[in-house]
Amino acid sequence: MTNQELIDALRAAEAVQFGEFELSHGGTSEYYVDKYLFETNPDCLEAVAEAFADRVDGDDKLAGVALGAVPLAAATSVAAGVPYVIARKQRKDYGTANLIEGRLEEGEEVVVLEDIVTTGTSLVDAIEALREAGATVDRALVVVDREEGGRENVEDADVEMESLVTASELLADRE
């Protein structure tokens, strides 16, 4: 799967939108990548899952950052034949009150999956939660790196971040 094929899949799902958008960290942007459009489109979800699956091995366990990366983790789990867990943003106040859902053993190598990284705060929070639960986290795979400081924040947490597509690549033909 090439970067251009992934870009084409994101565009075919109409996930790349232009206008003025408020982002989750409070800033604004002239473009928006709607994760719910690309994650609910079976062709695009399959393309992302296959691209992620090509980057993991059979010994890895995946973690999807709730809520957006859970479909990515589930689809990649099936494509790669590896298990996954879900990293919640906060503990639920009922049931088991877990931050990590699923089976996670002490010392397991976990590759964290995320949809879109802007500042990297959600991803770093998930990494910290996984580490507190006993996981070893050295890698993160993301669909889109908006190139707004997220990579640096993730790398400050001693995690290598690989993106399938960067904002520069996604917007290259609009300039």
Secondary structure, 3 states (H helix, E strand, C coil): CCHHHHHHHHHHCCCEEEEEEECCCCCEEEEEECHHHHHCCHHHHHHHHHHHHCCCCCCCEEEEECCCCHHHHHHHHHHHCCCEEEECCCCCCCCCCCCEECCCCCCCEEEEEEEEECCCHHHHHHHHHHHHCCCEEEEEEEEEECCCCHHHHHHHCCCEEEEEEEHHHHHHHHC
